[in-house]
């Protein structure tokens, strides 16, 4: 028997699951970097920065090109995601401060809403991938140290 709460529960595919778990870890690291005494924990910030750049690389090098190839055109949200990635990268180039962390939280809050949920990037990629989703997740997990290629055309 299906209970009302289980019937309303949205399906979360392997791509969305992996990427939202990454969001949780990145949020944890950013929180750890912003110490209660007003100082920045450099180690936590360095791990956050590296993790966020890797996360962006997955989206730019794997997910957005995959979605474009499957659809024959870019996702409508691709241009906004790339603009956000550019803004995030500019913030990550600066020395960490409480103001930078506050700006990152603001940008990431809006940005993550485009990626998560039933109409987000990750759910869209799960639908497009179908049975290919586990192989795509394996590619995502292998994404280490590869430079991010942002295409200005929004594709």
C-alpha positions in Angstrom: 0.0 0.0 0.0 1.3 3.4 -0.9 1.0 6.0 1.8 0.2 9.6 0.9 3.6 10.8 2.1 5.5 8.3 -0.1 3.3 9.0 -3.1 4.2 12.7 -2.8 7.9 12.1 -2.4 9.7 13.2 -5.6 12.0 10.8 -7.4 15.6 11.8 -6.9 17.9 10.3 -9.5 21.6 9.4 -9.1 22.9 12.6 -10.7 20.8 14.8 -8.5 21.6 12.7 -5.4 25.4 12.9 -6.0 25.4 16.6 -6.8 23.1 17.7 -3.9 25.3 15.6 -1.5 28.2 17.7 -2.9 26.2 20.9 -2.1 25.7 19.7 1.5 29.5 19.0 1.9 30.4 22.4 0.3 28.0 24.2 2.6 29.6 22.4 5.6 33.1 23.4 4.5 32.1 27.0 3.9 30.5 27.1 7.4 33.6 25.6 8.9 35.7 28.3 7.1 33.7 31.1 8.7 34.7 30.8 12.3 32.7 32.1 15.2 35.7 34.3 16.3 35.6 36.3 13.0 38.7 34.6 11.6 38.8 32.4 8.5 39.8 28.8 8.8 42.2 28.7 5.8 42.3 24.9 5.6 38.5 24.6 5.5 38.3 27.4 3.0 41.0 25.8 0.8 39.0 22.5 0.8 35.8 24.4 0.1 37.4 26.3 -2.8 38.8 23.2 -4.4 35.6 21.3 -3.9 33.5 24.1 -5.5 35.8 24.4 -8.5 35.6 20.7 -9.0 31.8 20.9 -8.7 31.7 23.7 -11.3 34.0 21.6 -13.6 31.5 18.7 -13.4 28.7 21.0 -14.4 30.6 22.8 -17.2 32.6 19.8 -18.6 30.0 17.1 -18.2 26.4 18.0 -17.3 25.8 21.0 -19.5 27.5 19.5 -22.6 25.6 16.2 -22.0 22.3 18.0 -21.8 23.0 20.1 -24.9 24.0 16.9 -26.8 20.9 15.0 -25.8 18.5 17.9 -26.5 20.2 19.3 -29.6 20.2 22.7 -27.9 21.4 24.2 -24.6 19.1 24.1 -21.5 17.3 27.3 -21.0 19.0 27.8 -17.6 22.6 27.2 -19.1 23.3 30.9 -19.7 22.4 31.8 -16.1 24.3 28.9 -14.7 27.4 29.9 -16.6 27.0 33.6 -15.5 26.8 32.4 -11.9 29.9 30.2 -12.4 31.8 33.2 -13.6 30.7 35.3 -10.6 31.6 32.5 -8.2 35.1 32.1 -9.8 35.7 35.8 -9.5 34.9 35.6 -5.8 37.1 32.5 -5.3 40.1 34.4 -6.8 40.1 36.9 -4.0 41.5 36.4 -0.6 38.9 34.9 1.7 37.1 37.2 4.1 33.8 37.3 5.9 32.5 39.6 3.1 33.6 37.2 0.4 32.0 34.3 2.3 28.8 36.3 2.6 28.8 37.0 -1.1 29.5 33.4 -1.9 26.5 32.3 0.3 24.3 34.8 -1.5 25.3 33.7 -5.0 25.3 30.0 -4.1 21.8 30.2 -2.5 20.3 31.5 -5.8 22.5 29.3 -7.9 21.7 26.0 -6.1 17.9 26.7 -6.6 18.5 26.4 -10.4 20.2 23.1 -10.0 18.2 21.2 -7.3 14.6 20.1 -7.3 12.2 18.7 -9.9 12.9 21.4 -12.5 16.6 21.8 -11.8 19.7 21.0 -13.8 20.3 17.7 -12.0 16.7 16.4 -12.4 16.8 17.4 -16.0 20.1 15.5 -16.6 18.7 12.4 -14.7 15.7 12.4 -17.1 17.9 12.9 -20.2 20.3 10.2 -19.1 17.8 7.6 -18.2 19.7 4.3 -17.9 22.9 6.1 -18.7 22.8 8.0 -15.4 25.0 5.7 -13.4 27.7 5.9 -16.1 27.4 9.7 -16.0 27.8 9.7 -12.3 31.0 7.6 -12.6 32.4 10.2 -15.1 31.5 12.9 -12.6 33.3 11.2 -9.8 36.4 10.9 -12.0 36.4 14.6 -12.6 39.5 15.7 -10.8 41.8 18.6 -11.7 40.5 19.0 -15.2 40.3 22.7 -16.2 36.9 24.3 -16.4 35.9 25.3 -19.9 33.2 28.0 -19.8 31.6 28.7 -23.2 30.5 32.3 -23.4 27.7 31.5 -25.9 25.6 29.9 -23.1 25.8 26.5 -24.7 
